[in-house]
């Protein structure tokens, strides 16, 4: 529609035709303090006021697609006016003439429907007073009555309910919804209250017609159902119960329920914590105990290094050694149990179990590596056999229980030492060069297992895994003993370890360790062969303090009588005492030393002549026979 088609344009006087029914709409001018508080309120069917855009309204099937386009009136420019007019341009739809809205700042005439059809004639002839609700008879096709919904006071702008064609029951006419109560009092007070509402399908919010007062607005095919679907519940009837259901709970009752719920949760938490505490204290534990001291069969059990007495009791109970944790805890008293593996009989009393776990008789995976001990087993000149490190590992890990046999053999250890990679064996970086030089010789790991007690060798491990554990843990020991710390020897960490292994085998008394280390360092510095008997005994079939025979001429890499410098590897396990003496040698210019008696007395000298005299002392004590006069 163009401005030329608008009957409100110039020449028309801005007035609508006066024939037909008229309906007036008003809006109060908003004050300055209300400009930011515009909001949409809920509307009942027929409410002509709105705070937003006016939607398109479609009627029933009897009028083919008639539409009325409403537009939100805009306040006029210039002097503010509390009211302005909406006018309509005539529109022909099947015998009905509608007018299109137009606003005027001074007009008070309502919109008009021209030429109403005959079916609405009776309704149009009925005038609705401003202060009285029309008493018209409801046709049989009308919907049941429903109470009007109370709405808030008008906000000053039009608020019209959105209605589509689906909201009108097929077969009904718009006239069936054209009965309304008197307009609000504020309209009448202004003098602009509409006198007739017969031309609109909407009733004011607070004055719904009697036709809408349905006893059950949810009934199918009624306007009451349409009203409920649109979100407007009529007052009274069944919807009062729904309104009561939706009504919020009083704050006092809500607070009481919250307090009860919190107290219930706290009670449950307290009970759970109390149960856990009592269980931890062993209140619910069984006190079953066996009475046998010998038991039957055997089991392998592991005691962790950080295990408590209760943990140990659980381990023994699970293995079938004792009857219950509580019995073991009660039997322990002041006794302590060392970490490691134990072979214990099953079904013994808790007291017997505590006694069997004292000492090393029932220990598995426990061994002691003496200072200077080498990997291979050696025989002495006295006919005794000294088990090597490999043999001690095999003895410590081999155990047979009811389940299976555990442990490794000497041959498995030798093969692992000779064939496993440096990574698999855990060789430290400072020992890699010598390790690689020896190829597949099992003695390439000689000296990399430190002396001392090893308490937790796992018999379930393979030979490679056991060696890896020993070598990596020995590296930690050597580091703690200062192997890689700064020193004045001028040697590498590996060379210091080799030197310390010779000191282990040559010195007897604590005060002699730093002196022996000084002799070795002085000879290395002078370029003199070490000629140490201990290096010959390393490869000898039988070890002897008085070295003689063909062992002097053996061209092995450890014979310092035939080669200058240090042996290719250490000649035995190194302890903290020897390593500390090597890193901190005594001050002196000695180049020779000899042990002269069985008590380990050692004489040191700077010259070879003095050294020969010292040897004669050993000959007189029958400690030496070679080179004696």
Buried (B, 14 or more C-beta within 10 A) or exposed (E): EEEEEBBBEEEBEBBBBEEBBBBBBBBBEBEEEEEEEEEEBBBBBBBBBBBBEBBEBBBBEBBEEBBBBBEBBEBBEEEEEEBBBBBBBBBEBEEBBBBBBBBBBEBBBBBBBBEBBEEBEEBBEEEBEEEEBBEBEBEEEBBBBBBBBEBEEBBBBBBBBEBEBEBBBEEBBBBBBBBBBBBBEEBBEEEBBBBBBBBBBBBBBBBBBBBBBBBBBBBEEBBBBBBBEBEBBBBBBEBEEEEEEEEEEEEEEEEEEEEEEEEEEEEEEEEEEEEEEEEEEBEEBEEEBBEEEEBEEBBBBBBEEEBEBBEBBBBBBEBBBBBBBBBBBBBBEEEEBBEBBBBBBBBBBBBBBBBBBEEBEBBBBBBEBBBBBBBBBBEEEEEEEBBBBBBBBBEBBBBEBEEEEBBBBBEBBBBBBBEBEBEEBBBBEBBEEBBEEBEEBBBBBBBBBBBBEBBBBBBBBEBBBBBBBBBBBBBEBBBEBBBBEEBEBEBBBBBBBBBBBBBBBBBBEEEBBBBBBBBBBBBBEEEEBBBBBBBBBBBBEEBBBBBEEEBBEBEBBBBBBBBEEBBBBBBBBBBBBBBBBBBBBBEEEBBBBBBBBEEEBBBBBBEEEBBBEBBBBBBEBEBBEEEEE
